[in-house]
Amino acid sequence: MRITLMQIEAFYWTARLGGVHAASRHLHLTQPAISSRIREMESLLSVKLFDRSKQRMTLTADGHIALRHAELALNNSVKLEQFAAKQKQHRRLRLGADECSAMVGLTAVIAEIKAHFPEITLEITIDVGAVLNRKLNDHELDLALLTNPATREDVTDIFIGWMTFQWVASPQLTIDADPFLPEHAAGHPIVSHSAPSTLYSVVENWLKGGSAPSEAFHSSNSLSFMAKLVSAGHAIGILPVPLIREMLALNLLKTLPCDPPIPPARFCLSYMTEMPDMQIDALVAITRETLLRQNFLVGAQTLQGD
């Protein structure tokens, strides 16, 4: 057995206040509890800390030496508690998100994190998934929201839902195809992220079923610009459904029901496995529930139901 901080406190305050009665009042403990802790400490040290032969307990020579050590131990424990409190007050979370989650659900996620963890200072990075993935692997981010992560062993990926996609075009653009097939894409400029990216892979894999290549393939790192480019009739494209939901409702875009259907992408919350004291399970739950509530992601059961 080892000496405990409770035993040290009982000994220290008994010595400082001149007796068990005063120490028990100071520590809000019973006198037998104080006496028991002192006896346990004496047994562990194999020394007598107090001379009990007189009416008033007095420190022995060993007791005086032990008192100096006890004072140091208690002071250090206070410093350690102060350090922990300071760390808790100034915790930093480097959070990365792709543009789609930033535009649709990130502000709600930030609000929930601040409500549940007011001591956390957030540092936000918005970029394409490939860059977020690299930053996470290089320990430049603590946590990231992205599709189809390709992370290292020291990063944990938690699946939180499915990202769905649709072929879209301008309502003014006439496309006589129902369903829209890969060969129908020939002759239409297509806009997407550049490779490597989830969106580029989604477009490329879907087009592989066609017999003719697209007339032009424009790349942009901005989803919002792509949506405006498509809405203006300059291109067609595959875009994340959460991003275009409002534009569809306003008739700024139209969907192109397609065959084959576009597979959804795994949307994950990826984080440094050794994140210190960040209550990661709670952060994951808050993020997942918030994004689902914002209709940003589709749950597994909903997808199976479709």
N, C-alpha and C positions, 0 to 999 in steps of 0.2 A: 504493500500500500504506500501511497505518497501523501504528503501533507497537502491539505486542501486550502483554498483561499478562505473558506468559512472558518477553519481552525485558526488560521493566521489572524483573521479579523477578531475573533474571540480573545485570543491572547493579547493582541495589540491594544484593544480598547480596555481590557481589564488592567493592563499595565499602565496605560495613560490616564485612566479615570480613577484608578486606585482601588478597584474592587469589582467583584462579579456583579453585584447589584447595579452599580452604575453602568457597567458594560451591557447588561441585559436590557436596561431601559434605552440605552443608545441604539442598540441593534434590534430592539423590539423582539427579543427572545426571552425565554424563561431562564432563570438562574441555573437550573439543572442542565439546560442545553449548553449554556456557556461553559459550565464546569466540565461537562462531558467532552467538549471539543478541546479544551485545554489539556485534559488528561490524555486524550488521544494523541495530541501533538507531542506531549512529553514522552509518551510511549514510543512514538515513531522516531523521535530524536534520541531516545535513551538518555535523557537528562531531566533534571528538575528545573523548571522555569521559575517557580515561585517557592518562597519559604513560607510554609503554612504553620509553623510552630508558634507564631505570635497571633494576636487578635487580628491584626491587619496584614493581609498578604503583601509580601515584598519580593522584588525580583532577586534571584540569585545571580551570581557572577555570570553563569551561562545564560540566564534570562536577559541580562543587559546586552550581551552580544546578540542573542536571538532577536531582541527588540529592534536593533539597528537593521538587521536583515529583513525583519517583518515590515518595517517602515518602507524600505526600498521596494519590497515585493508589492505592497499595497499602492505605492506611488506609481509603479510600473503598470499595475493593472488598471489604474485610472487613466494613464496615458494611452494604454491600449484601447480602452473604451472610447476615449476622445478621438483617437485615430479612426476607429471603426465608424463613429458617428459622422466624422468629417468626410470619410470615403462615401458613406451613404448619401450625404447631402450633395456630393459633387460627382455622382456617377455619370459617366458619359456613354451614350449608345450611338455608335456610328451605323446608321440605317441607310441601306441602299434600296432603290426601287426602280423598276422600269417605267417608261413614260405612261403606259396604259394604267398601271396601278396608281401612279402619281396623279393622273388627271381624274380618275374615277373614285378611288377609295382611300388614298393615302391620308388625306386631311382628316377623315373620320378615324382612321387608325391612330394618327398622331394624337387626336383629341382623347381617345380612349386610354392610350398609354400615359398621357399627362394626368388624366383623372385618377388612374390607378397607381401610378408611380411618379408623383410630383417631384421626387428628388432626382429623377433622371434628366440629364441634358441631352437633347437629341441633335445629332449632326446628320443632315440629310444629303444624300447623293442620288441624283437622277441620271440614269444613263441606260444604254441598251444592255440586254442581258449578258452578252459576251464580256463586256467591260466589267459589269457587276461581278460576274463569275471570277474574272481575273483578280479583281480587287479583294474579293473574299478569300481566294486562295493565297494571296500575298499578304493577308492579315491587315489590309487597309480598311476593311469593313468588319463590323461585328455581326451584322445580320443583314440579309437581303431578301427582297421579294422578287422572284424571277421564275421564268418558265424553263423547264428541262435543264436543271443545273448539272454541271459537270465538275464537281468539286473534289477536293483532295480528302485524304483519310481523316484529317483533323477538322473537317467541316461536316456537320450533321444536316441532312436534308429532310424536312418534314413536309409531306404532301398535305396541302390544305384544300385542294379543289381543282376543278378543270377550267381551263380557259378555252372558250369556244370562238370559232371564226366563221365568217361569211364572205362569199364573193359579193362585192358591191359595185355599183355603177351610178352614174348620174341619171336621175329620172328622165332627163331630156334625151338620153342616149338610147337609141332603138337597138335592142339585141333580141333577135328572133330565135330564142333557144330556150326550151323548157322541157327537160332540164338543161342547164348549162354544162356542156361537156368540155374536156380538155382541148379538143380540136376547135371548139368555138372561140377559144382564147386567141387563136392565130388571127393576126390582123388588128388586134387591139393592143395599144401600149399598156403595159402592166407596171405598177409601181409597188415597191417593197423595200424593206431594209436590205442593205448589202450583206453579203456573206462575211463571216459566219454569224447567223442569227436564227432564232426560232422561226420568225416570220418568213425569212428567205427559204428555210428548209420546208416549211408548210407549202409555200407556193411551188417550189421546185418539185417536191414529191407529187403534188397533185397534177402538175402539168406533164409529168412523165407518161401519163396515159394517153397523151395526145399525139397525133401524127405530124403536126407542124409546129414549129417554134413560134413564139410570140413575135410580133413585129418589132417591139422595142421593150426593153426592160429598164425602167428608171429606178434608181436607188435614192433613198433619203433616210436620215437617221431620226426624222420627226414624224411620228404617227399622225399628229394633228395636221401637219402640212400635207401628208398623203391623203387624208380624208378630204381636205379642201381641194386638192388636185383632182381627186375622183369626182367630187361634187360638181366641179366646174366642167367636167366632161373631157378632161385632158388624158385620162387613163382609167383603167379599172384596177381592182386590187382585192386581195384578201385582207380583211382587217378584223381585229378583235371585237367581238360583239359588244362588250361593255363600253368601248370607246365610241361606237357609232349609234348606240341606242337612241340618243336624243336627236341626232341628225335624221335617223329613219322616221322618227315620230313627226319631225317637221318637214318631211318629204324633201330633204336635201340630198338624200341618198336612197337608192332602192337595192334590195337584195336580189341576187341571181341564184334561185334554187338550183343546186348543182348535183351532178352525179359523176364520180362517186362523192359521197358526203366528205366533208373536211374533218379529219380526226381532231379531237381536242388535244390541247397540250397540258401536260402536268404542271400545275402552278405550285411552287414550293416556297416555304420559308426556310432559308438556309442560314446557319449560324455557326460561329466558332464553337466547337465542342467544349473547350475549356473556358468559356465565358465566366468570369468571377462574379458570383453573387448577383445574378441578373434575373433570377426567378423565371428561367426561360420557358418552363411549362405554362406559366400564366401568360407570358408574352405571346406564345404560340396560340393559346386558346383565345385571347383577346383579338389577335390579328385575324384568325380564321373566322370567328363569329362576326366580326365587323365587316369583313369583305363579303361574306355570304349575305349579311343583312343589307348591304349596299347593292346586292344583285351583281356583284363583280365576278363572282365565281359560281360554278355549278357544282353541287355536291354529287358524290358518287351515286347515291340513290336516285336523284333527279335524272342523271344522265342515263342510268339503266332503264328508268321509266320511259324516257323518250324513245 
